[in-house]
Amino acid sequence: MNKEEVLALFAKGNQNTLMETLNIEYTDVSMDPPMLKATMPVNSRVHQPMGLLHGGATAALAESLGSAASFMLIDREHEAVVGIELSCNHLRSIREGMVYGTARILHQGKSTHLWEIEVRDAEDRLISHCKLTNMILQRSKLK
């Protein structure tokens, strides 16, 4: 698959999901090295009561990025991706605008993938630093 086909596949997969609700849009992809980028608007839909970006929305962006990125690396007919650990350090707040997430692989094993996800604002300031561990499962064992 080329870059446009991968992004179209992810856009289709977002339909009727949390990613669609949060307006997460995948914007760039690379296979060598594995990397995936996405954006998410910051507005009242993703605010916590003080009017700041909710950490849970940031975590949803990070997990969406890391999970989709692992999906690019597996045999999609026979394997599935499940997140097993997510940690986020929220370092800066933002009230409005756009955040930009980038997932880069730290470890690609047969049964686990470890991703580093940086979430930045339009001025390239680090909003959150996240790590996601995904387990790669055989689809036959999910039944």
Secondary structure, 3 states (H helix, E strand, C coil): CCHHHHHHHHHHHCCCCHHHHCCCEEEEEEECCEEEEEEEEECHHHECCCCCECHHHHHHHHHHHHHHHHHCCCCCCCEEEEEEEEEEEECCCCCCEEEEEEEEEEEECCCEEEEEEEEECCCCCEEEEEEEEEEEEEHHHHC
